[in-house]
Amino acid sequence: MFTAIATAATSVSPGRTASSFTRGVRRIGGGAWAQTASRLLTRALLSPGPRGLSRRCFAAAATAPGKASALISPDEAEALLEKGGAGVKIIDASWHMPNSGRNGREEHIRGPRLPGAVFFDIDEASDKSSSLPHMMPSSSEFAAYVGGLGIGSADTLVVYDTQGIFSAPRVWWMFRRFGHPDVRVLNGGLPAWEAASKPIESAAVAAGDSRRSGGSFEPRPVQGMVVPIEELDGVLRAKEAAVLDARSAGRFDGTVPDPRGARPGHMPGAANVPFDQLLDEKGRMRPVPELRTVFDKFDLSGGAVTTCGSGVTAAIISLALFECGYRNPSHQRLYDGAWAEWGSDERYPVSAVETQE
């Protein structure tokens, strides 16, 4: 309950009244104890001087690491499969950059793959009305797509990709955004699974895999996790939250051309957290103490918005934040349009390293 109250406290921004916090606690519930605690914490939050508690203090409480990791090891995943049976679904979420010469679906069909895995196509499960790459689908579109993979609301999900940790966090984040928290990311992906000598499927499967039986998935969208460009512009101008960009330093600085032809550089006020800094040499997520050394550089008391080139690797930062305890929706926001949108829209400013001729 204290964590929930602290979460409400972090929503109180400078200049807002105690009533906003009180409303947050009322939504949480918890009876007289919670209401009394809310009054005491509100008084402490808003009181001036050394006795007043900062929003950073509340943020630390609200983001204290939970017991359940979003990551799962090959040994844990194998045990889960043996115990959970048909209620555990394995998802191959492999996706590759357009200029990589690789195709996730074709590789899934050829194998190798985890036993019983179905392929989640990030490009297919998207908003087809948008000209931007793999934008979030609507709730009904997402439900229809994952139901067609045989995934239901009661299923436990394990998501992996063939690179280690690259595109799987995007699908993990999508499921969480649609209200399905029972989803894990295989730490190290297919390479880690193979290195642990776990069973694999190597025979080719048909493109219309017969394992795609109908599932019943009921989406429960978590509001605020998907950030549109107008909202991000306001966040940057007001410096309301940390905006963390997962692209490489060269693309962020503008010294390396954008692969989609967008303007070089980054959003003014954004910070660069190249996603590979969060991974070890084997493509696994680094231990939490090492991740914390990355995020301790930033003020996360107002939340975080992650971004990248097209909304895929931004979710690696979101996953790392989650592992460090930043699990509230305010810290799990993702700018879906990413640089593909911002860098192509002349209405929005760009910062880049000035190069000398």
N, C-alpha and C positions, 0 to 999 in steps of 0.2 A: 504493500500500500504506500509506503514512504516513497518508493521509486516512482509510483504513479503520480503522487502529489508533486514530487520534484520535477517530473515531466511537465506538469501544468505550470510550475513556477518558471521554467525556462521559456515559456511562451510569452512571458511578460517582458516586453521591450521597453527601453527608456521612453518615458513620457506617457505610458499607458497606466491606467488606474488599477487599484487592487481588485476592482470588480471583474476584470478579465481573468485574473487568477482564480477568483472564487467561482466563476462560471465553469472554469476548467475542472475544478475539484468536484463541483456538483455533477458534472457529466461522468466523473469517475465513480461517484457513489461512495459508500462505505460508512454511512450513518454519522452519528454524533461525533465519534472519534475523529473521523476525517474532516468534519467541518471545524472542529476545534483546532486540529492541526493546521488547517488551511489559514485560520485567522492568525495563529501564532507565526506561521511561516511568512504570511503576507506582511505582517508588521515588521518582521526581521528583514524581509526583502526590500521594503520601501523606506525603512528608517535610515537617516543619514548618519555619517560618522563611523567610527571604528566598529560599532556594534552592528551596523547594517551588514547583511550578508550579500555577497555579489551574485550576479547571475551565473558567473563561472562556477561558484560553489554549488549552486543548484544543478548546473549542467553536469558536474562531476558525479553528483548523486544519481541523476537521471540516467547517466550512461555507464554506471558501474557494470562491469562485465557480467553477463548472465552465465548460467551453467551450461547451456546448450550451445555448442559450436555449430556453425553452418557448414563446416568442413567435415568430411568423413574420409578415413584412411581406407586403403584397399582391404585390410583385414576386417575393419568394421563393416564395410559395405558387403563383403562376402558373408559375414555372420548375419547381417540384416536380411540379405536375400534368403538365406537358409531358414531363418526364423519367420520372416514375414510372408513368404510365399507369394501368392497372386496379388497381395495388397501392396507390394513393393514394385515400383516401376522404374526402370533404368532408361534414361534419356540421353541420347547422343546429340549434343548441342553444337557440334563442330561447325565452325564458320571460318572462312579465310578472307583476307584482304583481296579486293578485286584484281590487284596486279600480282598476286602470288602464284597464279597458275594452278591453284588447287581448288577442288570442289568438295565440300563437306558431304553432300548427299551421295555423290559418286563413290567417295571413299567408304562411306557407311555401307553401301550396297556391296562393294567388293570385299570389305572386311580388311583387317580384323576389327571386331567390335566386342563389347561386353555381352555376355549371354542374355538374350531376350530383349536387348535394347531396341527402342524405337527412335527414329530420327526426327528431331525437332528442327524445322527449317526456319531460321530467323527471318529470312526474306519473305517466306510464304506467310508466316504468322505476323502480318503487319497491316498497316492502314494502306490499302491499295489506292485510295483516293489522293494520297500525298505523293508528290514528286521526289520527296526526300527518301533516303534509304532506310528500310526496315523501321519505320515509325510505329509506335505502339498501336495495336489494334483496339477496337472497341471491346467492351466486356462480352458482348454477344459473339463477336468474331473470335475472340480468344477462346471462349467456352466451346464454340463449334469446332475450332481447330484441335484443341487438346482432347476433346471428346472423341474426335476422329482417330486419335492415337490410342484410344482405349484408356485414357486417364480420367479418373473420377475424383471427386472432392475428398473421398476418404482415403485416398492412396498416399503412401509415403514415397517420395520421389528422390532419386539420386541422379544428378546431372553431371555429365562429364564432357570433355572435348579431347581431341587427339593431340593437342599441343601442350597439355599440362594444365594450366589455367589461362584461358584466353577468352573464349566466347561463352563457356558454361556459366560464368557469373551473370551474364545478361539474362539468360533464361531463368536462373535462380531468382534474380531481381524481378522479372516479369511475374513469376508465380506469386511472389510475396506481394507485389503491387495489387494483384487480383485476389488477395486475401487467403492465400494458401501457404501457411508458414511451415508445413511439414515437408520441407525440401532441403536437400543437402547437396554440396558440391564435392565431387571426388577430388581430393587434394592430389595434384599431380596428374590427374586425368588418365588417359589410356597408357601413356608411358609408365606411370607409376604402377598401374594394374599389371602390365606385362612384366615389369621389373620384379614384382612380387610373385611372379609365376602363378598368377590366378588364371582360371579357365577363360578362354576366349572362343569366339566364333570366327572362323576364317573362311568358311564357304560363302559364296555370293548368295544374296537374297534377291527376290524379285522386287522391282521398283514399287509395286503395290503391295508390299509386305502383308501377309495374311494375319499378322499379329495385331493389325490395326482394327480391333473390334471396338464397338461403340462404348464410350464411357460417358458418364454423366457428371459434368463439372459445373458447379454453381459459383460464379465469380462474386466476390465481395470486395469491390475496389477500395483500396486505401487512398483516401483523398490527399492530395498535395505532393505525392511522390513524383508525378510527372510534371516537369516545369516547362511551360511554353516560353518562347523567346521574349515576349513582352514582360513577363514576370522576371525572367533572368536579368533583363536590362534594368529593371527597378531594383533588384537585389544588389547588382553591381554598383549602381549609382548611390544607393543608400548605405552600401557596405554592411548589409544586414546579415550576411552569412559568408562563410568561406566558400569560394568557387574553385574547385580543384580539377585541373585539366590533366588527363591521363596520357596525352600524346607525348611523343619524344621531345627532347629539348630542342632539337633542330626545327621541328615543325612548330613548336610553341614559340620559339624565337623568330621564326620566319626565315631562317637561313636555309631551310630545306623546303622545296616546293610541295604544295599540298597535292596528294595523289588524285583528288577529285577536281583540281583546278580552282579551288577557292583561294581567296586572298591569303597571303602568308601572314603568320603572326598569331596573336591571341586576343582575347577580350581584355580590355583595360581593367585591372583589378583582380584578374584571375591569377592563381598560383599553379606552378607546374609540378605535378607529381607523376612522372613517367611510370606507367604501370609495372614495368619490369623491375623497378626499385622495390616493389612489394613482394617479389618472387625470388626464390633461391635459384641456384644454377640448374636444378632439375625441374623447374617450372612449378614448384609447389609454393603455397603461401608461406611467407616467413613467419616465425614465431611471434606471438603478440608483443613481447617486449621490444623486438626489433621494429615492428610496425609502429609502436607507440613513439619511437624516436623520430619517425617520419612525421606523424601527426602532431607531436608536441610543438612543432614549429608554428602551428596555426591556431588562431582563436576560433574555436569551434563552439563557443557558448551560444552563438546565434543560429547554429545549425550548419549544414553543408549542402552544396549542390555539386554534383560531379558532372563532368563533361569530357568529351574526347573528339574523335573525328566524325563518328556517325552513331554514337550511343552504345557501342558494344563494350569497349575496354573501360569506359567510365564505370561500369558495374564492377570491375575489379577493385576500384577504389571503394565503392559502396560495400563490397564484401569485406574488404580489409577494415573499414570503419566498423562494420557490424562485429567483426571478431574482436575489435578493441572495446566493444561495449556501446558504441554509438548506434543504437538500434531503433530509436524513435523515428517516426516518419520525417521529422525535421532534419535529421541527419542522413536520411536515405533518399533524398531528392536527387533526381537525375534530369539533366537537360537533354531531352530526347532528340531535338533537332541537331544538336552538337555543332561542330565546326562546319559541317556540310551546309547547315542553314546560316549560321552567323557569318561565316566567312564569305558567303555568296550574297549577302543582303547589304547593299551599300548604305542603308539607313543606320547601320550599327557600326560603331567605331572599332578600329583594329590597332593594336600596338605591336611593334616589331622592332627587332634590333636593327639599328641603322648601319648599313654597310657602306664602306668607302669605295669609291670607284678607283 
